[in-house]
């Protein structure tokens, strides 16, 4: 993320005068047909991926505009919220929302009510950033936590701007039950806020993936060493969410070879993530949401057999993500390589992305200057294909 801008430049949007977007080429591809995911029947096979926008208050309460933002995009088969902190300790970026206080629960309840009023379905992504944080973002200014005291390269996004990451504190074995309880309580709060389910964030170099990979987990206790030990926390967090929602309302996000957030590659990603997928399949969760390749970057940064990973999961509910366009998404569904396709940034500037994809219409360009922080501009004022700005 970039620092919250003091002054937001003019928004650059698609104009219907540039070309004629109202085409009659309405597709009947399977991408646009209903699908069952867990216990839910969804309107189509397009998911909105989690998108950090850094527009919550300093207290982690979602902005009142968040209800409008998500409701505008409720035509997606499934909305997955921006990553949401499970605890004050889990916070790693300025102005990101939480789900650990009554005020935050109330803020999210307004979001879910707005989405449900539009007929949408919404899962919350449960997030602990681990070492991808900074003491200024932690209660009492203490170092962030991690499986091992290994400082990541890069900078944290704080309320004062960017600051270099610092060496985290390694969690003790005695703290692990408390951490798992944080996931369970976050799931309970998400349920109280009316979310349809939760996605456990096990990707992009954050805490659960820090435990998974031997590049960032050098522990020698029950939470490190073997693949089974390194996967223990992710599976325990998933079990905590299942205890609240049931397995058919829980998903998990994985990114087997992403280098995001200085994750470092595992020495045997096929064995590691194959074990994780097998265990998640045994639990009967609703879906695995997999980032193919480098998050937001090349899909072929490192060889990996995603078909084998899906086979290890052994269940319906395979959501693919990373750089899919319309043609690639339709092909992935038609060829049976995925059950849903998640789109990220195209949903920011195209609240009606599902309709645009169905019609094969042009997509509005993204104003990158308003991605993180700020207010309504670049958040809830992107128009639909017919030039309207939809209200919640």
N, C-alpha and C positions, 0 to 999 in steps of 0.2 A: 504493500500500500504506500501511497504518497501522503505527505502531511496534509492536514486539513487546510485548504486554501483560504487566505484572508479575503480575497476577492475572486469571485468565480467569473471566468470569461464567458462571452456569449455562447449559447448552445448551438452546435452545428447539427442539423437534423436533415433527414431526407425530405425533399419537397416533391409533392405529387406533380408539380409542374415540370420536373426533370425528365420524367418518363411516365408512361401510363401503367401504373401498377395493378389496376383492377382487371386482371385477366380472368377469362372463363376456364382456364386450365385447372379445374379443381380435381385434385388427385384422389383416387380411391385406393391408393397404396395401403398396405397393412399397417404402415407406420401411423396412420390416422384412424385406425379402428380400435375399438375397446380391447382391453387386456385385463386379466386378473392377476394381481400381485398380492401374495399372501391372502388375506381375507377381504381384500378390496377389489372392486371392479372399477377400473380407471377408464376415462373417456377416450384416451389415445395412448400411444406408446412413446410419447415425448415427455421427458422429465426436465424440470428446471433445476440445474445443478446449484449447489450452495455458492453464494457470491457475497464475499465480504464487502460491505459498503461503508463501514465506519460512520454510521449516522445515529448511533444510540447516544444517550446521555452519558456523562461521566459515571453515573450510578448504574450503568448497564441496562437501563430501561429502554426498550425499543422506542424510537421516535414515533410520535403520532402519525407521521407520514407513512410508516411501515405498513399500516393496514391498507392504505391506498395502493402502495407499491406492489404488495403481494396480490391483492384483489385484482389489479389490472392484468396480472399474469395467470389468473386462475384457470384459464383454458388449457393449460398444460395438464397432461394426465396426472402428473404428480409434481408438486412443488416441494423442494427440499430447502429449508431455510438456510440463510447464512449461518456459518459456524457460530455456535452459541456456547459461551463459557459455562461449564458445569459448576464452577466455584470461583471465588475471588482469586485463588491460587492459580486457576487454570487460564487466567487472562494473559494474553500476550501482545495485544494490539490496542491502541487507543480507540475509544468510542465504539467498541464492539459490545453486542448485547449479551446478557447473562440469563440464567434460568435458576437462580438460587436465592432470590428474595421475593417476598409477596408482591412488591411493586413491579418486578420484572414479569412475574406470572400474570399480573393484571394487564401489563402492556402487551404480552403475547396473546392473551385472551381476545383483545380487540382485533388482533391480526387474524386469528383463526375464525372469529365470527364473520369478518369481512370476506374471507376466502370461502367459507362454507355458504355464505349468502349468494355467492356466484357459482355454487355447485362444484367448487374445487376441493382437492384433497392435498393436505400439507403434512409433511414429516419435519421434525426438528433435528438438525445435526448437532449431536452432543460433542463438545470440544474441550480438550485440555491441551494447551500449547506446549507444556513441558519447558524445555530449555529455550524455546523460541519466544522469549519474553525478556523482561528487564526489571531490575529492582524497583524502578520508579512505577511500574505497573503492578507490583506485588504489595499486599497488605504489610505495612510496617517497613517497606523498603528492603525486604530480605531478598537473597538471591532466588531465582526461580529453581524449580526442582526438575530432576531428570533421573533416568536409570543409573547414569554414571556421570561423574564430574568432568565432562568433556565440553569445552567451550566451542560453540558453533561459529563458523565464519559468517560474517554479515552484520546487519544492523537491525535493531528493533525499531518499530514504529511507536513512538511514545507521544504523549500530549505536548511535549516540548520539541518534537521533531525526531529525526533519526538519531539513534545512539548505538554504539557498538555493543554487540552481545557480550555478556560477561559469563564467567564460569559458573555453571549451575551447581546446586547442592544435590548430591546423590540421595535419593530416598532410602530410608531404612526399611528393612523387612517389616518392622512393627507398624509402619505407616500404611502398608498396602491395604489392610482392611478398611481403613478410613477413606482411602482413595476410591476403592470400589463402592463404598457407601455413597460417596459423592456422585457417582454415576447413577446409582439407584435413585437417590433423592432427586437428581435432575430429571430423570425419567418420570418420576411421580409428579414433579412440578409441570413438566410438559403435558402430562395427561390432564392435570388440573386446569391447564390453560386451553384445553380442547384440541391439542394436536392429534392427528390421526395415527401417529406412530413416531418413531425416532430412527435416525441413522447414527450409528456409532462411528465417529471419525477415527479411522485407523490408518490414515494416509498422510501424505505431504510433509513428512518429517516431524510431525507433532508427537505428543507424548507416547501414544500407543505404538506408533511406528518406531519411535526411539527405543522402546523396549524390544520390538520385534527384531531389529537388525543388529548383527554382531559388530557393525561399524560404530554403533552408538551405545551398545549395551555390552559392557565388559565385566558384568557382575559374575560372581562365583557362587551365589546362593540359589534359592529356589526360583528366582526371578531372572536368572541369566544362565549362560552356558549353552545347554541343549536347546534345540528348536522348541521342544515342549515347554521348557521353562520360560523362554523368551516370549512365547505366545500366550503365556498364562494370564497376563493382565488384560490383553485385548479380549480374550475369551471370557474372563471374569466380568469385565465391563459389559459385554454382550449379554451374559447371563443375568446381570443385574437389570438391564433394560427389559429382558424377556420376563423377568419376575413381575414387572409392572404392566407391560403391554401385551404379553404373550408373544411367542415367536413369530406369528404371522403379521405382526405390526412392527417388526424390528428389521432394519437393514444395517449393513456394514460397508464402509468405504475403504478400499484398498488401493495402493499405488505401488506395485511390486518393484519397479525399477526407476521411480522418479528420483532425481537428485535434489528435489525441492528442499529448501531450508537446510542445506548442507547435510542431507540425510546420510550420505555415504552408502555405497552399494553393499548389500549383504554378500557374504562369501558364497552362498548357494540359494539364490532367490527362488529357484524352481522348487526346491525341497521345502523351504520355509513357507512360502505362500501356498504351496500345494497342501501342506499340513493344515494351515489355517483354513483354507477353503473346505477341506474335508470335514474339519471339526464344525465349521459353521453350517455345512450341509446336514450334518447329524443333528444339529439343533433345530433344523426346520425353519430357519429365518426366512423372511419374505424376499430378500434380495441381497446380492452383493453388487456394489456399485464400483466398478473398476476403472481407474485412470490408466489408459494405455500409453506407455512411454513416459516422457518428461512432462510434468504438469504444465499446461499452457505452452508446451514446446514440442520438439520433434517426437513423433510416435515410435521412431526406431532408434532412440538413443542407446539402447542396449537390447540384444536379442532376448525375447521372452515368448513362451508359448501360451497365449491366452486361451486357446481352445482347450489345452490340457488343464488349465486352471479351472475353466468352466466344468470340464468333465469331473474334476475332483470335487467340485461343489455338488454336482449331481442332482440339481433341482432346477425347476423353473424359477425365474427371477434374476436374470443376468442383465444388468444395466451397464452399457459401455459409455465411455466419455473420453474426450480429448480431440478437439479439432474436427469433429464431424460436421459436414455440410449436408444439404438436403439429399443429394444423390448418394452419399456414403451412408447416411442414416437409413434411407429406403432400402439400400442393398443389404445392410447389416440385418435388418428385420426380414426381408424377403428370403435371404440365404440362410436364415436360421442361426446366425451368429450372435444374436442378442434378442432379448425380450423387450427391452426399452433402450432408447438412446437419450443421453443427457446432454443438453446444450447449456453453456454458461453465458459468456459475454453477449452472444446475440440476443439473449432475453433482456439485457439491460436496456438497449436502445430500441427493442421491438417488443413492446408489451403484448402485442398480438402475433407473436412469432408463429404459433401453431397455424393461424389462418394464413399468414404469409407463405409458410412452407407448403401448406396444402394447395395454395393457388400458384405456387412457383413465382411469387412476386418478389421484387427487389427488397433487400433489407436495408433499414436505416443505419447509417454509420454511427459509430460510438464516439462520444465526446470523452476522451481519456482524461481531460482536465477535471472532470467532475466525478470520477470513479469513486474516490474516497473522501469522506468528510463533506461538509457543506449542508445544504438544505434541499429544497424541492428541485432546484435546477439540476438537470442531469439525473434525476431520481424518479420523479413522478410526472414529468412534463413531456416525455417522448410521446408523439401522437401515434395513433393507429393508422392503418393503411388508408383510410378515408379522411385522414387529417384531423380526427378528433383526439382530444386528450381525455381519456376515460377517467371518471371519478369512481371512488369506491362505492 
